Amino acid sequence: MPIVASAGDDRRVEFPASSSNVVSVAGTTLSRGLLSGWSETPWTSSGTGCSGYFAAGSWQHTSCGKRSVADVSVVADLNPGIAVYDTAAGGWVVYGGTSAGAPFVAGLFAAAHDYPANGVGAAPVYAKASHLKAVAGSNISLGSPSGLGAF
């Protein structure tokens, strides 16, 4: 069972995202282009960087020699944000931050039914990194999901 953690919204490395036992989720911003559809860039508030304490898993190769945060990225900026239907609130509400993105990624793992029994942290995601879409101008993560292929 994967453990998914938000990378945080303070532009720094936070625990538990820095643990190599979790899948760490960074944030992005979506922008609509006039002719090119949507583009995705790193969210300026997203947690990112290298752990000061935890070693990188054998599946992660970093320039700092420690666990690099984050593994995957999803929309975190409130504009446009993640729309959620909330009956208690009386309809649609918009959430943001990496704390909204982490449950979304956990749902992708559940929908894919493909996390191996011997999986550790984000190792299975790194093994399928070609199924993630690179985030323009970023090295904050492997990329953002484009379907269930990476999960």
N, CA and C of each residue as an Amber inpcrd file, in Angstrom:
protein
   453
   0.8410000  -1.1710000   0.0000000   0.0000000   0.0000000   0.0000000
   0.8930000   1.2430000   0.0000000   0.7100000   2.1290000  -0.9500000
   1.5390000   3.3360000  -0.9850000   1.1390000   4.3090000   0.1200000
   2.1000000   5.0050000   0.6370000   1.8550000   6.1000000   1.5860000
   2.1510000   7.3790000   0.8160000   1.1650000   8.2550000   0.7250000
   1.2860000   9.4820000  -0.0670000   1.2800000  10.6780000   0.8760000
   2.2150000  11.6080000   0.6780000   2.3200000  12.7930000   1.5310000
   2.4760000  14.0460000   0.6840000   1.8870000  15.1300000   1.1520000
   2.0430000  16.4030000   0.4510000   3.4450000  16.9570000   0.7140000
   4.0010000  17.6220000  -0.2830000   5.3390000  18.2010000  -0.1620000
   5.3260000  19.4770000   0.6740000   4.1470000  20.0170000   0.9450000
   4.0390000  21.2440000   1.7230000   3.8920000  22.4640000   0.8360000
   3.5000000  23.5450000   1.4720000   3.2010000  24.7840000   0.7530000
   4.0940000  25.9520000   1.1970000   5.2700000  25.6260000   1.7200000
   6.1570000  26.6670000   2.2510000   7.5180000  26.7280000   1.5730000
   7.6330000  26.2070000   0.3600000   8.8720000  26.2510000  -0.4230000
  10.0820000  25.6760000   0.2990000   9.8410000  24.6690000   1.1320000
  10.9510000  24.0260000   1.8310000  10.6550000  22.5410000   1.9720000
  11.6150000  21.7940000   2.4250000  11.4540000  20.3570000   2.6240000
  10.7700000  20.1210000   3.9640000   9.7330000  19.2960000   3.9580000
   8.9920000  18.9920000   5.1810000   8.8720000  17.4860000   5.3680000
   8.6910000  17.0710000   6.5970000   8.4010000  15.6830000   6.9200000
   6.8890000  15.5390000   6.9860000   6.2900000  14.4890000   6.4890000
   6.8560000  13.2220000   6.0660000   7.2550000  13.1350000   4.5970000
   7.0770000  14.2070000   3.8340000   7.4190000  14.1530000   2.4060000
   8.8850000  13.8160000   2.1760000   9.7410000  14.1340000   3.1220000
  11.1740000  13.8710000   2.9690000  11.5580000  12.4230000   3.2490000
  10.6390000  11.6290000   3.7600000  10.9180000  10.2210000   4.0280000
  10.9510000   9.4360000   2.7220000  11.8920000   8.5370000   2.5870000
  11.9490000   7.7170000   1.3740000  10.9100000   6.6020000   1.3920000
  10.1010000   6.5370000   2.4410000   9.0280000   5.5390000   2.5250000
   7.7040000   6.0440000   1.9630000   7.6700000   7.2760000   1.4670000
   6.4280000   7.8480000   0.9650000   6.5620000   8.2780000  -0.4880000
   5.4240000   8.5160000  -1.1080000   5.3550000   9.1580000  -2.4180000
   5.0310000  10.6180000  -2.1220000   5.9390000  11.5190000  -2.4320000
   5.7980000  12.9280000  -2.1300000   5.1790000  13.6660000  -3.3210000
   4.1790000  14.5120000  -3.0270000   3.4240000  15.2030000  -4.0740000
   3.6690000  16.7100000  -4.0180000   4.2610000  17.2480000  -5.0800000
   4.4910000  18.6830000  -5.2210000   3.3130000  19.3240000  -5.9340000
   3.3360000  20.6480000  -6.0270000   2.2420000  21.3670000  -6.6630000
   2.6240000  22.0510000  -7.9520000   1.6230000  22.2260000  -8.8040000
   1.8040000  22.9460000 -10.0610000   0.7110000  24.0030000 -10.2070000
   0.9040000  24.8610000 -11.1880000  -0.0780000  25.8590000 -11.5910000
  -0.4910000  25.5500000 -13.0150000  -1.7840000  25.5610000 -13.2750000
  -2.2890000  25.3860000 -14.6350000  -2.6300000  26.7430000 -15.2220000
  -2.2320000  26.9550000 -16.4550000  -2.5430000  28.2010000 -17.1560000
  -3.1230000  27.8610000 -18.5120000  -4.1640000  28.5750000 -18.8840000
  -4.7820000  28.3470000 -20.1900000  -4.1360000  29.2660000 -21.2120000
  -3.6120000  28.6500000 -22.2810000  -3.0220000  29.4130000 -23.3700000
  -4.0780000  29.7880000 -24.3850000  -3.8340000  30.8350000 -25.1180000
  -4.7960000  31.2730000 -26.1260000  -4.9330000  30.2560000 -27.2540000
  -3.8260000  29.6670000 -27.6660000  -3.8690000  28.7420000 -28.7910000
  -3.4260000  27.3280000 -28.4370000  -2.7070000  27.1780000 -27.3460000
  -2.0800000  25.8870000 -27.0830000  -2.7540000  25.0620000 -25.9880000
  -3.9390000  25.4040000 -25.5550000  -4.5860000  24.6490000 -24.4870000
  -3.9880000  25.0080000 -23.1370000  -3.7820000  24.0160000 -22.3110000
  -3.2940000  24.2340000 -20.9540000  -1.7850000  24.0000000 -20.8610000
  -1.1190000  24.7850000 -20.0110000   0.2840000  24.5310000 -19.6940000
   0.3930000  24.3790000 -18.1770000   1.3900000  23.6360000 -17.7580000
   1.5810000  23.3530000 -16.3410000   2.9910000  23.7560000 -15.9470000
   3.1040000  24.5670000 -14.9100000   4.3920000  25.0370000 -14.4210000
   4.4790000  24.7870000 -12.9180000   5.6730000  24.8190000 -12.3420000
   5.7940000  24.6090000 -10.8990000   5.0380000  25.6850000 -10.1270000
   4.3540000  25.2780000  -9.0990000   3.6620000  26.2100000  -8.2050000
   4.7120000  26.8410000  -7.2990000   4.7420000  28.1530000  -7.2130000
   5.8030000  28.8580000  -6.4940000   5.8180000  28.5630000  -4.9900000
   4.7370000  28.0810000  -4.4160000   4.7020000  27.7960000  -2.9790000
   4.9960000  26.3440000  -2.6390000   5.1730000  25.5010000  -3.6320000
   5.3390000  24.0660000  -3.3860000   6.6210000  23.7380000  -2.6340000
   6.5180000  22.7680000  -1.7420000   7.6900000  22.2480000  -1.0550000
   8.5770000  21.5190000  -2.0390000   9.8690000  21.6970000  -1.9130000
  10.8280000  21.0340000  -2.7880000  12.2190000  21.1380000  -2.1830000
  13.1110000  20.2880000  -2.6250000  14.4840000  20.3380000  -2.1490000
  14.9850000  18.9770000  -1.7230000  16.0690000  18.9580000  -0.9790000
  16.6780000  17.7180000  -0.5100000  16.5910000  17.6190000   1.0060000
  16.2960000  16.4390000   1.4770000  16.2350000  16.1740000   2.9070000
  17.5950000  16.3990000   3.5490000  17.5920000  16.8920000   4.7440000
  18.8260000  17.0260000   5.4970000  19.1380000  15.7780000   6.3070000
  18.1940000  14.8270000   6.3340000  18.3290000  13.6700000   7.2150000
  18.2260000  12.3220000   6.5150000  17.3030000  12.1880000   5.5590000
  17.0050000  10.8810000   4.9730000  17.7950000  10.6440000   3.6930000
  18.3330000   9.4460000   3.5940000  19.0450000   9.0540000   2.3790000
  18.0420000   8.8370000   1.2510000  18.4940000   9.0180000   0.0400000
  17.6560000   8.7240000  -1.1210000  17.4580000   7.2190000  -1.2120000
  16.2680000   6.7980000  -1.6440000  16.0490000   5.3850000  -1.9070000
  16.9240000   4.9420000  -3.0620000  17.1440000   3.6520000  -3.1810000
  17.9880000   3.1380000  -4.2600000  17.4340000   3.4880000  -5.6380000
  16.1650000   3.7790000  -5.7290000  15.4900000   4.1060000  -6.9740000
  15.6240000   5.5730000  -7.3470000  16.0990000   6.4020000  -6.4330000
  16.1720000   7.8420000  -6.6860000  17.6220000   8.2890000  -6.7500000
  18.0060000   8.9030000  -7.8450000  19.3730000   9.4060000  -8.0140000
  19.3310000  10.9260000  -7.9390000  19.9580000  11.4860000  -6.9110000
  19.9030000  12.9270000  -6.7030000  21.2980000  13.5210000  -6.7060000
  21.3780000  14.7940000  -6.9680000  22.6660000  15.4820000  -6.9510000
  23.0970000  15.8220000  -5.5300000  22.1720000  15.7760000  -4.5830000
  22.5160000  16.1380000  -3.2080000  22.8450000  14.9230000  -2.3410000
  22.6190000  13.7190000  -2.8550000  22.9340000  12.5130000  -2.1060000
  21.9140000  12.1350000  -1.0430000  20.8910000  12.9220000  -0.8840000
  19.8200000  12.6600000   0.0920000  18.4940000  12.5230000  -0.6450000
  17.4540000  12.2180000   0.0910000  16.1070000  12.0940000  -0.4630000
  15.6920000  13.4270000  -1.0550000  15.2870000  13.4080000  -2.3160000
  14.8180000  14.6060000  -3.0010000  13.3000000  14.6430000  -2.9570000
  12.7640000  15.8040000  -2.6460000  11.3230000  16.0150000  -2.5870000
  10.9650000  16.8800000  -3.7850000  10.0930000  16.5110000  -4.6220000
   9.0120000  15.5510000  -4.5320000   9.1070000  14.5410000  -5.6790000
   8.1650000  13.5780000  -5.6730000   8.1730000  12.5260000  -6.6840000
   7.2430000  12.8200000  -7.8510000   6.0360000  13.2390000  -7.5840000
   5.0710000  13.5860000  -8.6260000   4.4870000  14.9610000  -8.3290000
   3.8730000  15.5730000  -9.3150000   3.2660000  16.8930000  -9.1610000
   1.8380000  16.8890000  -9.6750000   0.9800000  17.6230000  -9.0030000
  -0.3990000  17.8390000  -9.4620000  -0.7900000  19.2850000  -9.1530000
  -1.8720000  19.7370000  -9.7380000  -2.3050000  21.1120000  -9.5450000
  -2.5160000  21.4010000  -8.0510000  -1.9440000  22.5240000  -7.5950000
  -2.0700000  22.9330000  -6.2030000  -2.4970000  24.3900000  -6.0810000
  -2.2530000  25.1750000  -7.1170000  -2.6130000  26.5800000  -7.1140000
  -4.1380000  26.7030000  -7.0530000  -4.6430000  27.6060000  -6.2190000
  -6.0920000  27.7950000  -6.1020000  -6.7280000  28.3330000  -7.3810000
  -5.9220000  28.8470000  -8.2800000  -6.4600000  29.3290000  -9.5460000
  -5.8930000  28.4690000 -10.6650000  -6.5530000  27.4520000 -11.1700000
  -7.9710000  27.1690000 -11.0250000  -8.3320000  26.2720000  -9.8460000
  -7.3630000  25.5830000  -9.2300000  -7.6460000  24.7300000  -8.0850000
  -8.2860000  23.4070000  -8.4580000  -8.6610000  22.6590000  -7.4250000
  -9.3070000  21.3620000  -7.5970000 -10.7490000  21.5040000  -7.1410000
 -11.6750000  21.2990000  -8.0650000 -13.1010000  21.4290000  -7.7480000
 -13.6030000  20.1280000  -7.1110000 -14.2880000  20.2580000  -5.9780000
 -14.8210000  19.1130000  -5.2410000 -16.2810000  19.4030000  -4.9150000
 -17.1450000  18.4110000  -5.1640000 -18.5550000  18.5950000  -4.8110000
 -18.7270000  18.2420000  -3.3400000 -19.1910000  19.1990000  -2.5440000
 -19.3410000  19.0280000  -1.1020000 -20.8060000  19.2720000  -0.7340000
 -21.5120000  18.1960000  -0.4210000 -22.9450000  18.3390000  -0.0970000
 -23.1460000  19.1800000   1.1510000 -22.2300000  19.0930000   2.1250000
 -22.3610000  19.8890000   3.3480000 -22.2230000  21.3820000   3.0570000
 -21.4140000  21.7220000   2.0610000 -21.2260000  23.1240000   1.6850000
 -22.2810000  23.5780000   0.6790000 -23.0830000  22.6470000   0.2050000
 -24.1460000  22.9910000  -0.7210000 -23.7360000  23.0450000  -2.1780000
 -22.6470000  22.4140000  -2.5280000 -22.2610000  22.3870000  -3.9410000
 -20.7630000  22.3210000  -4.1270000 -20.3200000  22.8900000  -5.2370000
 -18.9120000  22.8210000  -5.6140000 -18.0870000  23.8110000  -4.8140000
 -16.9170000  23.3530000  -4.3490000 -15.9370000  24.2070000  -3.6830000
 -14.5810000  23.9580000  -4.3490000 -13.6850000  24.9130000  -4.2260000
 -12.3620000  24.7870000  -4.8370000 -11.3150000  24.7000000  -3.7340000
 -10.4650000  23.6880000  -3.8300000  -9.3810000  23.4980000  -2.8780000
  -8.0510000  23.6400000  -3.5970000  -7.0160000  23.9200000  -2.8380000
  -5.6800000  24.0250000  -3.3960000  -4.6450000  23.5990000  -2.3850000
  -3.3950000  23.7140000  -2.7650000  -2.2910000  23.3050000  -1.9190000
  -1.9280000  21.8560000  -2.1740000  -0.7370000  21.4830000  -1.7400000
  -0.3180000  20.1040000  -1.9410000  -1.1180000  19.1440000  -1.0710000
  -1.7580000  19.6530000  -0.0290000  -2.6250000  18.8070000   0.7970000
  -3.8950000  18.4190000   0.0530000  -4.2450000  19.1360000  -0.9790000
  -5.3620000  18.7370000  -1.8440000  -4.8690000  17.7790000  -2.9240000
  -3.6270000  17.9280000  -3.3430000  -3.0750000  17.0740000  -4.3830000
  -2.7320000  15.6720000  -3.9110000  -2.2700000  15.5260000  -2.6590000
  -1.8650000  14.2150000  -2.1500000  -3.0260000  13.2140000  -2.1420000
  -4.2240000  13.5770000  -1.6730000  -5.3290000  12.6140000  -1.7480000
  -5.7230000  12.2660000  -3.1860000  -5.5440000  13.2190000  -4.0870000
  -5.8190000  12.9490000  -5.5030000  -4.8810000  11.8630000  -6.0200000
  -3.5900000  11.9700000  -5.6920000  -2.6100000  10.9670000  -6.1190000
  -2.9040000   9.6250000  -5.4460000  -3.2850000   9.6420000  -4.1780000
  -3.6550000   8.3910000  -3.4990000  -4.8290000   7.7300000  -4.2140000
  -5.7670000   8.5260000  -4.6890000  -6.8970000   7.9910000  -5.4590000
  -6.4590000   7.3820000  -6.7750000  -5.4450000   7.9660000  -7.4030000
  -4.9180000   7.3940000  -8.6470000  -4.3000000   6.0220000  -8.3840000
  -3.5630000   5.8960000  -7.2820000  -3.0220000   4.5860000  -6.9130000
  -4.1450000   3.5790000  -6.7150000  -5.2040000   3.9880000  -6.0190000
  -6.3340000   3.0830000  -5.7670000  -7.0110000   2.6810000  -7.0740000
  -7.1900000   3.6300000  -7.9850000  -7.8450000   3.3360000  -9.2580000
  -6.9990000   2.4240000 -10.1390000  -5.6850000   2.5570000 -10.0540000
  -4.7960000   1.7630000 -10.8960000  -4.6500000   0.3240000 -10.4040000
  -4.8280000   0.0690000  -9.1280000  -4.6910000  -1.2920000  -8.5590000
  -3.3820000  -1.9440000  -8.9480000  -2.2710000  -1.1830000  -8.9520000
  -1.0370000  -1.7360000  -9.4970000   0.1840000  -1.4850000  -8.6210000
   0.0140000  -1.1120000  -7.3520000   1.1760000  -0.9110000  -6.4800000
   1.6560000  -2.2860000  -6.0410000   2.9010000  -2.6470000  -6.3460000
   3.3650000  -4.0090000  -6.0530000   3.4420000  -4.2920000  -4.5490000
   3.2320000  -5.5340000  -4.1830000   3.2550000  -5.9520000  -2.7820000
   4.5910000  -5.6440000  -2.1240000   5.6750000  -5.6700000  -2.8890000
   6.9950000  -5.3920000  -2.3340000   7.4310000  -3.9510000  -2.6070000
   6.5100000  -3.0940000  -3.0090000   6.8300000  -1.6990000  -3.3180000
   7.2380000  -0.9220000  -2.0780000   8.1970000  -0.0270000  -2.2300000
   8.6460000   0.8200000  -1.1370000   8.6690000   2.2570000  -1.6230000
   7.9880000   3.1290000  -0.9030000   7.9870000   4.5400000  -1.2610000
   7.5620000   4.7620000  -2.6960000   8.3010000   5.6140000  -3.3710000
   7.9670000   5.9730000  -4.7520000   8.6850000   5.1070000  -5.7840000
   9.3390000   4.0410000  -5.3560000  10.0720000   3.1880000  -6.2990000
   9.2160000   2.7540000  -7.4820000   7.9480000   2.3240000  -7.2700000
   7.1210000   1.9300000  -8.4160000   6.8400000   3.0900000  -9.3820000
   6.7510000   4.3080000  -8.8690000   6.5240000   5.4760000  -9.7250000
   7.7730000   5.7450000 -10.5690000   8.9440000   5.6350000  -9.9690000
  10.1940000   5.8540000 -10.7090000  10.3700000   4.8000000 -11.7970000
   9.8970000   3.5920000 -11.5350000   9.9880000   2.5230000 -12.5320000
   9.1010000   2.8010000 -13.7460000   8.0680000   3.6350000 -13.5580000
   7.1440000   3.9630000 -14.6450000   7.1780000   5.4570000 -14.9850000
   8.2940000   6.1030000 -14.7310000   8.4040000   7.5550000 -14.9050000
   8.0740000   8.0180000 -16.3140000   8.2470000   7.1730000 -17.3030000
   7.9470000   7.5730000 -18.6830000   6.4560000   7.8460000 -18.8790000
   5.6240000   7.4440000 -17.9190000   4.1860000   7.6840000 -18.0030000
   3.7710000   8.9950000 -17.3400000   4.7450000   9.7610000 -16.8610000
   4.4670000  11.0710000 -16.2910000   4.8300000  12.1540000 -17.2970000
   4.0750000  13.2350000 -17.2830000   4.3150000  14.3540000 -18.2000000
   5.2260000  15.3610000 -17.5040000   6.3250000  15.7040000 -18.1360000
   7.2570000  16.6710000 -17.5540000   6.5510000  18.0010000 -17.3160000
   6.8910000  18.6530000 -16.2140000   6.3550000  19.9780000 -15.9060000
   7.3450000  21.0020000 -16.4460000   6.8710000  21.8950000 -17.3100000
   7.7290000  22.8610000 -17.9960000   8.5830000  23.6630000 -17.0210000
   9.8710000  23.7500000 -17.2990000  10.7750000  24.5710000 -16.4990000
  10.9530000  24.0770000 -15.0790000  10.8600000  22.7760000 -14.8790000
  10.8660000  22.2670000 -13.5120000  11.7850000  21.0810000 -13.3260000
  12.3080000  20.9860000 -12.1450000  12.9660000  19.7730000 -11.6990000
  12.4440000  19.4080000 -10.3090000  11.2170000  19.8470000  -9.9830000
  10.6720000  19.5840000  -8.6510000  10.1860000  18.1560000  -8.4860000
   9.9190000  17.4710000  -9.5910000   9.4400000  16.0920000  -9.5090000
   9.6770000  15.4000000 -10.8430000   9.2750000  14.1390000 -10.8960000
   9.3540000  13.3980000 -12.1610000   8.3790000  13.9520000 -13.1850000
   7.2640000  14.5050000 -12.7360000   6.2610000  15.0560000 -13.6260000
   4.8650000  14.8780000 -13.0600000   3.8810000  15.1810000 -13.8820000
   2.4900000  15.0840000 -13.4440000   1.7920000  13.9230000 -14.1770000
   0.7940000  13.3450000 -13.5240000   0.1070000  12.2050000 -14.1320000
  -0.6230000  12.5800000 -15.4140000  -0.5710000  11.6800000 -16.3430000
  -1.3500000  11.8000000 -17.5680000  -2.0350000  10.4450000 -17.7410000
  -3.0310000  10.2080000 -16.9020000  -3.6780000   8.9050000 -16.8510000
  -3.1110000   8.0580000 -15.7190000  -3.4360000   6.7870000 -15.7250000
  -3.0500000   5.8890000 -14.6370000  -1.7560000   5.1190000 -14.9000000
  -1.1190000   5.3310000 -16.0260000   0.0520000   4.5450000 -16.4060000
   1.1860000   4.5350000 -15.4020000   1.3960000   5.6260000 -14.6620000
   2.4940000   5.7080000 -13.7040000   2.1310000   5.1110000 -12.3490000
   0.9130000   4.6470000 -12.2160000   0.4630000   4.1660000 -10.9130000
   0.0880000   2.7070000 -10.9650000
